[in-house]
């Protein structure tokens, strides 16, 4: 991801963090479904 200014860098980091959190939650749900 290319973030030109400091503000955009913050927004990029926030978006990246929330996407990562969502992916982790999604993977946890899938693995729970698979193992049960």
C-alpha atoms as an extended CHARMM CRD file, in Angstrom:
* protein
*
        36  EXT
         1         1  UNK       CA              0.0000000000        0.0000000000        0.0000000000  PROA      1               0.0000000000
         2         2  UNK       CA              1.2490000000        3.4690000000       -0.8810000000  PROA      2               0.0000000000
         3         3  UNK       CA              0.3900000000        6.1950000000        1.6260000000  PROA      3               0.0000000000
         4         4  UNK       CA              1.5520000000        9.6550000000        0.4880000000  PROA      4               0.0000000000
         5         5  UNK       CA              0.9020000000       11.7770000000        3.5600000000  PROA      5               0.0000000000
         6         6  UNK       CA              0.9530000000       11.1450000000        7.3030000000  PROA      6               0.0000000000
         7         7  UNK       CA             -2.8510000000       11.3130000000        7.4250000000  PROA      7               0.0000000000
         8         8  UNK       CA             -3.2020000000        8.7940000000        4.6400000000  PROA      8               0.0000000000
         9         9  UNK       CA             -0.6270000000        6.6030000000        6.3480000000  PROA      9               0.0000000000
        10        10  UNK       CA             -2.7990000000        6.5520000000        9.4840000000  PROA      10              0.0000000000
        11        11  UNK       CA             -5.8800000000        5.6860000000        7.4490000000  PROA      11              0.0000000000
        12        12  UNK       CA             -3.9800000000        2.9560000000        5.6060000000  PROA      12              0.0000000000
        13        13  UNK       CA             -2.7310000000        1.4870000000        8.8760000000  PROA      13              0.0000000000
        14        14  UNK       CA             -6.2240000000        1.5570000000       10.3750000000  PROA      14              0.0000000000
        15        15  UNK       CA             -7.7270000000       -0.1110000000        7.3130000000  PROA      15              0.0000000000
        16        16  UNK       CA             -4.9520000000       -2.6910000000        7.1920000000  PROA      16              0.0000000000
        17        17  UNK       CA             -5.4010000000       -3.4160000000       10.9090000000  PROA      17              0.0000000000
        18        18  UNK       CA             -9.1780000000       -3.8460000000       10.6500000000  PROA      18              0.0000000000
        19        19  UNK       CA             -8.7800000000       -6.0710000000        7.5770000000  PROA      19              0.0000000000
        20        20  UNK       CA             -6.2390000000       -8.1850000000        9.4680000000  PROA      20              0.0000000000
        21        21  UNK       CA             -8.5740000000       -8.4460000000       12.4650000000  PROA      21              0.0000000000
        22        22  UNK       CA            -11.4360000000       -9.4810000000       10.1870000000  PROA      22              0.0000000000
        23        23  UNK       CA             -9.2900000000      -12.1090000000        8.4640000000  PROA      23              0.0000000000
        24        24  UNK       CA             -8.1630000000      -13.5400000000       11.7970000000  PROA      24              0.0000000000
        25        25  UNK       CA            -11.7600000000      -13.6900000000       13.0220000000  PROA      25              0.0000000000
        26        26  UNK       CA            -12.8530000000      -15.3040000000        9.7530000000  PROA      26              0.0000000000
        27        27  UNK       CA            -10.0730000000      -17.9020000000        9.9110000000  PROA      27              0.0000000000
        28        28  UNK       CA            -10.9180000000      -18.6810000000       13.5280000000  PROA      28              0.0000000000
        29        29  UNK       CA            -14.5720000000      -19.2140000000       12.6290000000  PROA      29              0.0000000000
        30        30  UNK       CA            -13.6850000000      -21.4590000000        9.6900000000  PROA      30              0.0000000000
        31        31  UNK       CA            -11.2510000000      -23.5600000000       11.7060000000  PROA      31              0.0000000000
        32        32  UNK       CA            -13.8450000000      -23.8950000000       14.4630000000  PROA      32              0.0000000000
        33        33  UNK       CA            -16.4210000000      -25.0970000000       11.9300000000  PROA      33              0.0000000000
        34        34  UNK       CA            -13.9520000000      -27.5550000000       10.4270000000  PROA      34              0.0000000000
        35        35  UNK       CA            -12.8290000000      -29.0380000000       13.7410000000  PROA      35              0.0000000000
        36        36  UNK       CA            -16.3050000000      -29.4080000000       15.2570000000  PROA      36              0.0000000000
